[in-house]
C-alpha cells in the first residue's frame, strides 16, 4: 500500500480509480475549497474518510507539502507487454525508460507521457525509481491513468517491440540526427536514458535511430524530463493529434 498526498495527486487518483483508495485522510478544520471537493467526491464514492491533525499528516508525508490531504492507495497493478500492445492505438506511441532514478524526473516524464496520449510506459525492474508517493505527486496524478509495465530486461523488450512493428528512437545528446528529422508518424518507441550516463550501451545499440534535441546555450543537454516533454510534443505535432486536457 502506498501513501500519496497533495491536492492534484489525490484528486486524480480519486477520479481515476476510487476503488484503489483504502482511506482518505483530511486535515481537521481545513478551509480549502479544493480539499472540500475531494471530501465530497470521496463520500460520494463510498471511500473511508478520517480527519487528522496537521502534525499527523506531516509525519505521514515525510515532511513534504501535503496541502491538507493524503490517502492510502492500493498498489497499482502493472501490466505486461502484451496487454499494453493490445490496447495501443494505431500508430502506437510507447515510452521506454532506461534507468530513471530520480522520482521527480520519473513523475514529470509520466505527466508528459499522459498528456501526449502515450499508449504505455515501460520501467526497468532494477536501477530505476519505483512508483512511489513522490512519483505520483510529481506526475500530478497522471500515473493513475497510464498503462505502465515493469520489465526485467530493457534490451530484450526493445527486440520484442520491434517484432511488433515499432521503430525505436533513442534520445542521445551526442547524436548527429536532430529530433525534428525523425519520423514519429509510424509506430514509435521513445527511449530515454538515465540522468547521468544516458542510454546504456546495449540499449543504445538496439535503437533504430538516435536523435538529439538542438541546444543553443552553453549547457550541452536538457534535463531528462524536459527532453521527454519536447520529444513527445514533437510526436504529437507530427501526428496532428491534440493533447489531452
WOPE-V834533 format. One record per backbone hydrogen bond with DSSP energy under -1.0 kcal/mol. CO is the residue of the C=O (numbers start at 0). NH is the residue of the N-H. Records with the same first field share a line. If there is no record, write none. Layout:
CO->NH + NH
This chain:
1->72
3->70
5->9
6->10
7->11
8->12
9->13
10->14
11->15
12->16
16->19
17->20
19->73
22->71
23->49
24->69
25->51
26->29
31->35
32->36
33->37
34->38
35->39
36->40
37->41
38->42
39->43
40->44
41->46
42->45
47->23
49->25
51->27
52->56
53->57
54->58
55->59
56->60
57->62
58->61
60->63
65->5 + 68
67->26
68->5
69->24
70->3
71->21 + 22
72->1
79->83
80->84
81->85
82->86
91->187
92->118
93->189
94->121
95->191
99->128
101->105
102->106
103->107
104->108
105->109
106->110
107->111
108->112
109->113
110->114
111->115
112->117
113->116
114->243
119->94
120->148
121->96
122->150
129->131
131->135
132->136
133->137
134->138
135->140
136->139
138->141
140->143
141->144 + 145
146->120
147->78
148->122
150->124
152->156
153->157
154->158
155->159
156->160
157->161
158->162
160->165
161->164
166->188
167->207 + 208
168->190
169->210
171->174
176->211
177->180
178->181
186->166
187->93
188->168
189->95
190->170
191->97
193->197
197->193
199->203
200->204
201->205
203->206
208->169
210->171
211->178
222->226
223->227
224->228
225->229
226->230
227->231
228->232
229->233
230->234
231->235
232->236
233->237
234->238
235->240
